[in-house]
Amino acid sequence: MSCGFRAFRVGIAFVLMGIFYKSAANSLPELSPHEYFSTLQPGKASLAYFCQADSPRTSIFLEELNEAVRPLQDYGISVTKVNCIKEETSRYCGREKGLMKVYLFRGNILLREFPADTLFDENAIVAHVLFALLFNEVKYITTPEDLQNTENALKGKANIVFAYVRAIGTPEHRAVMEAAFVDGTTCQFALTTETALLESVGSEEIEYAHLYFFHCKLVLDLTQECRRILMKQPLTILNIHLFIKAMNAPLLTEVAEDPQRVSTVHLQLGLPLVFIVSRQATYEVDKRTAEWIAWRLLGKAGVLLLLRDSLEVNIPQHANVVFRRTEKDSLVEFLVLHDVDSVISHVENTVHIEEVQEDEEHDVEGPDLEIQDDEVAETVYRDRKRQLPLELTVELTEETFDGTVMASDTLVLFYAGWQAVSMAFLQSYIDVAAKLKGTSSMLLTRINCADWTNACTKQNVTEFPVVKMYKKGETPVTYAGMLGTEDLLKFIQLNRISYPVNITSVQEAEDYLNGELHKDLLSYSSVSVLGLFSPTMKTAKEDFTVAGSYLRGYVITGIYSGVDVSILSNKYATSLPALLLARHKEGTIESMSLVNAHAQDIVQIITDASLETFPEITVENLPSYLRLQKPLLILFSDGNINPQHEKTVLVLAKQKHLDSFTPCWLNLKNTPVGRAILRIYFAPVPPLPVLVVLNLQSGGQVFAFPSDQVITEQSLLSWLKKLEAGFENPITTLPAQEWKPPLPAYDFLSMMDAATFQHPTGKAPACTKEPDVQEGDKEHDESTTQRETTEPMRTKHWNRNNWFKQAEKSLRREKEL
């Protein structure tokens, strides 16, 4: 973020929030009723609290009221405590004795009276007062019909700022009211607290405040919808003000000067510039494209149409987009982007990276990343501002769960909103939903088990995250693969067919083995498994069926038990019961005996056999190959593997020379961690490719193929024989150490015990008795009870992390003592 933008933002903060720099003299004044009413001026707003007597029930409210003096004075609203003890000449002093109320006047006209319980803190006070004063300027919307009528009435006249807040008096409500006070002349503000109205706009995240900008001023046709742009930043007055300025900025600007010298309001708002390079011959098409991009990037970047023909500065002939960052001295980038989506992605990725870097530099409220030992939690925290399109999935509740999963084939993600792994996997889950949008009959849903524990317990969900697939008439299937997009997508696509597939003829079996029967699924499963049984082998068929059901979603399995099954067994030289494994990439079909093999044995046979002969090792598939308990023969390559090297290894594997090893290769461009691995093996790292053998079973010994030899069938086989004979020395031995977290896990039960230890009797600390309480003050019990009942409402939305932080602080204090 540029220094210029920081200065601009600080300047706006001074204008909008100068209340923090007022003198301490602006404290809550005390006046008698007569003095107060004599100070009222026509047209000037004043907030007054008529206090009958000082008591414990009023002290907390007076503290919050005192905090609200400065921000309200900043908007020309005076705040006064009217002391009714000295004289009772005002009718407001004796009104509804025992119930605290606050009165808002304009001049000497009473506009509104507030029960003090609704003004529970500074934010609530400022929000309620501004809402009352701006009642005619800020429309309160209750139904979708009201919103549509407001939208239609303002088409062609004005834009709309529409805000949803969870309740009146929240910090977000205050920010919207302050923004309306400042920017209310530029657009129409509308407000709601109705969750149904928010859902009708298109958002399901009712637990968060939202703000939309409706572009209605340019809409002249009543049948045309106003474009709606969602504000992605948190609802603060500064963010709202900057967002409105960005929305009101010119949609598209034509320029014919050096992009490095162009200055627009977008740069002042901290937004990058995107120049769409145009020629005279394609001007109209380029302009329409630029306008479409401008709408997509509204609020994220400024879009300009750069006329190349009239430009004195030399633009590279191949460049069709110029990108300029917000930094003052940054150079422009000349890009070649072939479609609109590429332009959008480039800008969004750049803006996201800059936001992450800024957060790392300036965010002091988040977790201490220097001691953050949970990389998943750290990643979730850093991506917290990235908005997920949750509308691609259906959110379930305890009431809707059973009806939804019974109505259609449904995939359910059980997660906990407070758990980092759940939130990280939620991103992958949404990515899968985006890939399947409009192409799958499977309904993707999610349920937050932190909110609906009973529904999750009934489904035997005791850990998170968990994905289950529900199909009519079938037992739910639990996903057991990697928590990533591609593996989950594979699981869903392979579950489109029944398992095992029932083959009805020899010809159909041949089509199945050749990949013709389910050609569209071959990209998700490179092998197909076919079980061959005679019609009388009922037990063997049952075991294979159980194994096929267990492997559903991971490998395609089929079964054939026709009377002519011997045709297939004779062709592939195997005796019944047997298993045929078709490797579609290699074009080979292998046969294996299933004599005396039970369901668990069949699962193991298929799992091992379905592994690739010479796979590319990745973080995701490494555990599957380590499970074979064989030394790894790894070829490290800086990019795609050399075809000659691949051929060499496959030939030796086919000749059974590599049966005691697990041959594989690692692409350092796809898996950069491989460079760190090589630095542990070698000092310094030799030129690539490098072939090594890692024998974890012998204590972590690492052997390196001689760098002065060419990798051929003869040289590789000779080296491996010497290695097995013990004639090769390891280049290094990996240390035998356990993989443990850098820091111990939090023991929340101990933290709770430590907090309880402060009151060993288990009783709450006694409240201090107030001395000299008058008899009349006994009436305060009812009001105190009313206030106490509002406390859960105010605290129930606290982030669970706050509780963890408080517990952690408590434990630290105990350790210090």
N, C-alpha and C positions, 0 to 999 in steps of 0.2 A: 504494500500500500504506500503511495507516494507521500512525501512530506507535505506537499500542497494540500492533499486531501485531508491529512491529519489536522493541518491548520484550519482548513475550512470546517471540519467537523467540530473542532474545539471552539471555533468562532460561533457556530450555531448553538453549541451547548451553552455558551455564555449568554446568548440572546434568550434561549428558551428556558434555561435553568439558572438564571441569575439569582434565584432565591438562595443559593448556597453561599453567595457572597454579600448578602445583606448584613447590616450591622446587627449586633445582638440586641439593639434597642427595640427591635420588632418582636417583642414578647407579648404574651396575652395581657391586655390591659383590663383593669377592674374598674367598673363604674356602677353608680347607683342607677335605678331605673330612670330617674329624672335626668341625670347626666347623659345617659345613653341616648334617650330619645331626642335630646336637644342637639346631639351631634349628627343626627341623620340628615343626609343631603338628598335632594330630589334626584332620582335616577341612579343613585349610587347604591350598590349592593352591600349588605351587612349581615353577618352571621352572629347571632347572640345566644349565649347559654345563660339562662336565668337560674342562678344557683341559690337554693334556699338555705343550705347549710353545708359546711365542709364535713365530709364523712369519708370513710374508707371506700365507699362505693363510687365516689366521684373522683378520687385521686387519679386512678388509671385513665379515666376519660379525659381529665384536665391535662394530663401529660400529652396525650395524643392530640388534643385540641391545640395545645401550645405549639406542637410540631407543625401543625397545619397553618399557623399564622402566616409564616413567611411565603409559602407557595400561593396562598389565597391572596395575600396583599400584592403579589406579583401580577395578579389578574385584576387588581383594583377592587378587591373585596376585603372589607375590614372584618376583624374578628374580635369579639368582646365577651368578657365574663361579666354578667350583670349580677351584682350582689344584692340579694333580696333581704339580707339580714338587717341592713341599716334602715330600710324603709320599705313598706309594702304598698306603694301607691299604684303599682302596675298590675293589671289583671293577669299578666303572664306569670307573675310570681306565685300566685295561689292556684294556678291551673293544674288540675289533676295531681294533687299532692301525692308524692311518693313515686311518680313516674317521671324520669328525667327526659326532658325534651329540649331540642335546639330549634331556633326559629331563624328563618331567612327572610330578610326584608329587602325591598327596593324602595329607597326613600323611607316613608313611613307606612308603606303598604306591605302587608304580610303575604309573601309568595308561597312559602312552604314551611311546614313543621316536621321535624325528624325525631323519632324516638332515639335516644342516645345509644341504644343497643345496636342500631343499624350503622352508627358511625364508630365502628370498633377500632379503627386505627387511622393514621394520617391519610393513607391511600383512600379509604372509604369516605373520609370527610371531604377531601378534595373532589373525588369522583361524584359524590351525591350533590354537592353544591353546584359544580359546573353543569351537571346533568339537569338540575332544576333550572338554572339560568339559561341554558341552551335548549330548553324543551321544545321550542318552536323551530330551532335550527337543526337539531338532531332527531330524526324520526325513529321512533321505536317500532320495530316490525315484529309481528307475532305469527304470521302465517305466510306460506309461499304466495298466496294470492295478493297479500299486502305488498310483498316485495315486487311481484310482477307489475302491479298497478303503479308503484313508485317508479319502477324502471320505465314503463311506457310513458308516464307523464313527463319524464326528463329526457326522453330521446330527442336528439337534435338541439337540446338546451344546455344540459350540464352533465358532468360525470358524477359517479356515485362512489363513495368510500363506505363499504359495508363491513361491519365488524361483528364477530360473535365472541362473547365473553361468557365464562361459566356462570358468573353471578355479578350483580351490581355491587360495586364497592371494592372489587379486586384491583390489584396494580395495573392489569391490562385495561380495565375499564377506565381507570384514571388516565392512562396514557392516551386512550382514544379521545376522552373528553378534552384533555389539554391540546391534543392535535386539532380537534374541532374548533377550539377557541382560537388557535393560531391560523389554521388553513381553511376555516369554514367558509370563507368568501370565494374560494377557488372551486369548490365542489360541494355536493350534497352529502352529508354524513347520515348513515343509517346504522342502527344498533339492534342486536337481538341477544337473548339468552336462551332461545328455544333450540334444543338440539335437533328437532325434526326439521326446522328451517335450514340449519346448517347442512344436514344430510341431503336436503333437496337441492342445495347448491352444488353438492358433489363431494363432500368430505365426510368421512366416518370417524375422524379423530376428534370426538367431542370432548376429550379430556384436555384439549389445548385450545387456547384462544386463536382465532383466525381473523385475518383482514384481507378483503378483496377490493380491487379497484375495477369498477364497471365503466368501460369506455362507451358511454351513451351519447356523448355530444356529437359524434360524427355519424350517428345512426339516424337516418331520416325516414326509413321505412319501419312502421310499427310492427311488421311481421318479422323483422330481422332482430336477432338477439344481440345484446351488448356484449362485447368481448370482456371476459372476466380474467383478471390476473391476480394470482394469489401471492401475497407477501410472504417470503420464505423466512425472514429474520424474526426474532422475538419481538413482541409488541412493546416497544418503548417509544416514548415521544420522539426521540431523535431518529430512530429507525423509521417510524411512520412518516415523519416530516420529509426525510430523504427519499422514501419510497414514493410519496405523492409528487415530489419535484421530478423524480425520474419518470413517473407516469405522464406528467404534464409536459415533458420535454418533447421537442419535435420528433415525430416517428422516423422520418427519413430526411436527410439533408444532402443536397447536391453540392459537391465541391470540385474545384479544378486547380488545386494548389498542392504543394508538397505535404503529404500526410504527416510528416514530422512537425510541421508548423501549424497544423489545424488545431483550433481550440474550440471546444463546445462545452455545454453545461454538463455533459456526461463525465468529462474528465474531472470537473469540480466535484461531482458526486462520487468520485472514486470508481467509475466504470470504464472499462477499456473501449476502444473504438475498433469497429470492423468496417473496412472500406471494400465495397464491391466494385471491382474494376470494370468499366463499361466502355464500349466503342460506339461511335455514332450509328453504325449499321445495326447494332443489336440493342440500341438504347431502350426501346419500349419493353423488350423481354427482360433485360437486365433490371429495369426499374421495378417491374412486377416481382421479380425474384428478390430484389433487395427489400421491397415492402413486406413480403412474406417472411423473410429472415428477421426483419425488424420487429414484427409482431411476436415471433418466437423468442426473440432475445430481449423483449421489452423488460426493463428493470435490471437486466444483466449486462447489457452493453449498448453503446450507441452505434447506429448503423448509418453509413454514409455512402452515397453513390459517387465514385471517383471517375471523372470523365478523362479517359486516357488521351483522347485526340487533342484536347485543349490544354494538356498538362505539359509544362516546360521540363519538369523533373523526369528523369529517365526511369521508367518502370520496366522490370524484366518482362520480355515478351510472353514467357510462359506463365507468369503470375496472374491469377484472376481474383485473388483476395489479398488485402493488406491488413495486418493486425498490429495494433498499437496498444501496449500495456499502459497502466496508469502511472507508472513511475516517470518522473520528469525527464530523466536522461536516458531512458530506455530507447533502443533503436527499434524501428518498425520491422515487422517480419513480412516477407513476400512469400505467399503460399500458393499451392496449386491444390484446390479442393474441388472435387467433381460433382458434388451434390449439396443440397441444403443441409441434410443431416450431418455431413462432415463439417460444415461450418459451425453448426450448433454444438456439436460434440467438442470441437477444438476450443470454443469459447468457454463452455461449461467446465471442461476439465481444467483449463487454465485458471478460471475463477475459483474452482474448488481447491486447487493446490495453493493458491495465494491465501485463501481463507484459513487453510490448515496451518500454513506457515505463520500467519498473523496470530492465530490462536496459541501456537506454541510459544510465541514471543511475549504475548501480552496477557493471556488468560491466567489469572491468579486464583480463580475460584475452583478450578477443577482439581483432580487428583494430582499428587506429586509425581510427575512422570520420571523424575530422577530415581525414585525408589519403586516404581511401578513394575512388579515382577510378572504381572499377568498381561501378556502381549495381546490376548484377545480383548480384554477389558480396555487396554490402551487404544486398540484400533477402533473399537466401538465408540470410545470417547472422542477420538479425533474425527470420526465420521458423523458425529451427532447432528451436524447441521445439514447433512444431505437428506433431502426429503424423499422418502420412499413412496411409490405409487401404491399405497395399501388398498386402494379401491379395486385393484386387480384381484383381490381375494375377498372372501366373505368372512366377516367376523362373527363367530358363534358365541352364544351365551348358554347358560344352563337351561333356559327355556327353549331355545331354538336348536339345540344340539341334536336331539333324537329325531326330530322331524326332518332336519336337513339330511342327515346321513341315511335315513330310510327312504328318502324321496328319489335319490339319484346316486350314481357312483361318486364317491366323495373322498378327497384326500384332506386329512386334518393335521395341522401342525399344532402340537401342544407345546407351549412355551411359557416362560415366566418373564414378565417385562423388566424385572430387576436383575436378571442374570445376563452376564456379558455374552456367554456362548449362545444363548437363545437369540439375543439381539443381532449377533453376528450372522447366525444362520438364517434369521428372518430376511436379511438382504438377499441371500442366495435363493430363498424360497420365493421372494417377489420376482427375482430374475427369471426363475422357472415359469412363474405365472405369465410374465411378459412374453416369453418364448412360445407358450402354448395358447396365447390369447387368440380366440376365434378358430382354433384348429383341433381342440380336444373336447371330448364329451365329459371328461373328468372335471368335477367342480373342486377348485382349490379353496380351502377354508383355513381358518386359524382360530385358536381359542387361548386367551391369556389365563393360565392356571393360577396366577396370582390373584385374579379377580373371581374366577369360577372354580374354586377348589373341589367342590362336590362333583361337578361334571367330570373333571379330570380323574378324580378318585374312582368313580364308577367305571371308568375305562382302564383301570389298573395302571395309570400313569403315575409313576413315583419319581421319575427323573426327567430332566429337560435338557435340550429339546428332544421331542419324539414325534415321528411322522407315522401315521397309520392310514391304511387304505381300506375304505368300506365299500363293499359291493353287495348287491341284493342277494340274499340267500347264501352268503359265504362268510366265513370267519374273518374278522379284520386281520390284515397283514401289516406287520410292523416293519418299517424300513430300517435296515441295519447297515447301510452303506456309509460312505464318506459324507460328511456334512458340507457338500459342495453342490454347485449348480448342475454340472454335467452328470454327476453320478445320480442325483435325484431325478433329473430329466430322463436318464436311461431307465431308471426304475419305473417311472410312470409309463413311458412308451412301450416297454416290454410287457407291461401288465395289460396291454390292450387285448392280448390273446389269452386263452385258457391254458393252464399248465397241468400236466403235459399235454401237448397237442395230439389229438387222436387221429392217427393216420389210418386211412381206410383201404389203401391199395399199394401194390409194389410201385406202380408208376408215381403215385403221390409221394411215396417215400423217397424215390429218386429226385423228384422235384424239390422236396424238402431238404435233402442233403446237398443239392446243387445251389440252394439259395433262391430258387424260383418261387417257393410257396409264400414266403414272407420277406420279399425283397426290400420292402420299405423299412424293415427293422435291422437290416444287416449293418447299418452304420452305428447301431447301439450294441450289437453283439456280433463279434467276428467269428464265433463258432456256433454250430448247431449240434445238439446231442439227440441221438435216436436210440431208444431201447428196443431190442428185438426179443420177443418171447413167443413160445408156442402157446396155443389157446389153452392148454392145460396148466400152465405155470401161474396159477392164481396168486400164490404167496409172493413170488418174485415180482409179478406185475404190481401188486399192492405196495411192495417196498419201493419200486421205482416211482410209482405215483406219489408216494409220500415225499421222496427225494425231489421230484420235479416241482411239487408244490412249495417245498422249502426254498428252492432256488429260483422261484418265480421273481421276475424283475431283474435278475442278474445274468441268466443265460437261458437261451431258448432250448426247451426240451420237448421231445415228441416220443410217442410210443406206437409200436405196430406189433400186432399179435394175430395176424391173419393166418389162414391155413397154408398159404403159400409163402410164409416167412422164410422157409428154407432157401428160397431163391436168393434172398439177400445175404443169408448167412454163408451160403456157398460162394457167392460172388466176392465177399470180403474176407473169406477164409477164416471164419470164426464159428465156434459152437455156441448153441443157445444155453442159457440166456446170455446176451451179449449187448455191448454198447458200441455204437458207431459215432465217432467224433469228426465232424466236417469243419476244417479250417478254411474259411472262405478266402482269406487273403492269400494263403499259400496254394489253395486249390487242391488240398489233400484230404483224404478220409482215412482215419485210423480206426482199428477195431480193438476192443478190450473185452475180456471175459468178465461176466458177473456171477459166476458160479459161487454159491455160498456167500454172496454179498448182501448185507442188510441195508436198510435205508441210510443209516449213518455212513456206512462204507461207500455207498453209491455217491452220496454227497461229497465225500472226500475225494473219490476218484474223479468225479466231474470237475470239482474245484481245481484240483491240481492239473488235470489234463487241459482245462480251458485256458490256462496261462499261456502267454505267447512264448515262442521258442527263443526269440532274441528281442526282448522288449526295450522300449525307452523307459528308463527309470524316472519316476516323478515322486514328489512328496506323497501323492495319493496312493500310488500302487506299490511303493516300497515294502510296506508291511506284508503284502501278499507273497512277495518273493523271499523275504527274510524267513517266513514261516516254513519254507522248504528245508531250512537247516543245512544248506550247502554253501561252500565258499562262493563268493560273488566274483565273476569274471567281468570286469567293468571296462568299457572303452569310453574314455572321456573325449568328447568332441566339441569344438567351438562352432556349433551350428549343426546342420544336417550331417548324418553319417556318410562316410565315403562308401559308395556302392560296392567297391571291391572288398572293403573290410567286412561289410555286411554279408556278402556272398561267402567269404572265407569262413566266417563263424557258422553260418547256416549249413554249409556243407559238412563241417566237422560235427555239428549237432545231429544232422541226419544220419551220419555214420556212427552215431552213438559214442563218439570220442569225448563228448562233453557231459556225459551223464552224471559225473560226480561234481559238476559245477552248475552254477546258475548264470549263464551268459546274459549280459545286458549292456546297454550303453546309456550315457547321460549327456544330454544336450545342454551345455552351459548357458546358452541364450534363453532356453525355456526354463531352466532350473539354475539360477545364478548361484545358489548356495554351493554348487559344485566347485566353484573357485576356492571357497573357504576350505572345502574338504581337501583339495589338492595342496593347499598351503600347509596342511597338517601332514600330508604324506611326503611332500618334497620340500627341499630348501636349496636352491630356488625351484620354482615350478618350471618344468621343461616345456619345450614347444609341444603343441597339440597336433594330432591326437596322441593320447597316452593310454596304454593298456595296463591294468593292474589286476591283481587277485587279492581280495580281502577275505581272510579266513577268520571270522568271528568265533568259530568253534574252537580254534587253537589259541585263543587268547588275544585275538585282534592283530594278527600278523598281516603285514602288507608287503606284497611282492610286485615288482615292476618289470614289465617286458623290456628287454634290452633296447635302449634308444637308438643304437647303431644298426638295428636289424629292421628289415621291412616285414610288415605283418602279412604272411602268406600261410597257406594251409600247412606246409612242411615246417616252417620256422615256429609257428604257434604250437603245433602239436609236439615238436621236439622240446620246446621250453616247458610246456605243461608236464611232460613226462619227467624232466629233470626236477621240476618242482615237487611232484608227487614222490619222487625217489629221495628227496631231501638234499639235493645238490644245489639248491638255490637258497640264498640268504635273504631274509626280509629287509626291506629298506627302512622300516620302522615298525614299532609295535604300539598299538593304541592303548592308552592307559585304562586300567580296569577301574572305572569309577561309575557311581550311580548317577543317573540323571534326575536331579532334584531341583525344585524351584529355588531361586536365589534367596527368597525370604520365606519364613514359615507362614502357613495359612492362618487366617484369623480364627481364633477360638471364641465364637460369639457366646457360647454358654458360659465361658469363664468371664467374659465381659459383663454378662448379665449378673453373674454371681458377685463380681466386683462392685457393680452398682448397688446390688442388694445389701452388700456388706456395710454400706454406709448407714443402714437402718436395720441392725441385726434383729430387732424385735419383730420386724415385719410390719410395723405400724407406720402410718404416715406421720411425719413430724407435726407436732401440734402447732396450730396457728397462734400467733401472739395476740393476746387479748388487748383490745383497744381500751385505754383508760378514759374515764369520764364520758362514756357514750350516753347521750341523752335518751330518755325513754322513747322519744319520737323517732329516734334513729333505728329502733328495732324493726321499723318497716322496711329497712334496707335489705332484709333477708330475701324478700321476694324478688327484688330487682337483681340482687347478687345471683340468685338462682337462675334468673333469666339470662344473665350474662354468661354464667357458667355453661348453660346449655348451648350457647352459641360457640363455645370454644371448640368442641369437636368438629363443628362445621368449618371452622377456620383452619383447623390443623389436619383434617383428614386428607388433604391433598398434598401434605408434605411428601417430599421425595423420600423413599426408603433409605436412600444413601445418607440422608441427614441423620437417621437413627444410627446407622453404622458408624458415622463419623463421631457422633456423640458418645457412643459406646466405646469407640477406640480411644477417645480423649480421656474417658473415665478410667480405662485400664492403664493408660500411660501415667495418669496422676497417681494411681495406686502403686505402680512400679517405682515412681519417683519417691513416694513416701517410704 
